[in-house]
Amino acid sequence: MGILTARMNSKRQDDYYNFNLRNTRISAGYTVSQLAEKAGESYLTISSLERLRLLSPGQIIAGKIAEALGKEVVELFQDNLREIAREV
């Protein structure tokens, strides 16, 4: 079963959130749409990263989001890295 299917069938969806990214965005006062606009990315990209449906955003996207939030990439995406490690 793939990671996306497993998540979609999970009863505990909040097990699959990037809380670092989500909480940082909320603390900064941004909605998903506002962060997407500020980072020059789509709503779907930000939402998918927060919900760990997109695990590996790539350096450019991760850098743009981190810059928009005034954070380091590793601070925001350590949950994604943990989930990737679990998949290996």
C-alpha positions, 0 to 999 in steps of 0.5 A, a space after each residue: 500500500 502506498 503512503 498516500 493510500 495509507 494516509 487516506 485510509 488512516 483514522 488519525 489524519 493528524 498523524 500526518 501533518 507537518 506541524 512545524 510548517 503549519 504552526 509557523 505559518 499560523 504564527 506568522 498570521 498567514 492562511 495557506 493561500 497567503 503563504 502560497 502567494 508570498 512564496 510564489 507557490 500554489 495553494 495545493 503545494 503548501 497544503 500538500 506539504 502541510 498534510 505530508 502528501 508531498 514529502 519532498 518539495 525540492 530545494 527551490 520550493 522549500 527555500 522559497 517557503 522558508 524565506 517567506 516565513 523567515 525560517 531555515 528549511 530544516 526547521 520547517 521540513 524535518 517532519 517531511 524528512 522523518 516521514 521519508 526515512 520511515 518509508 525507506 
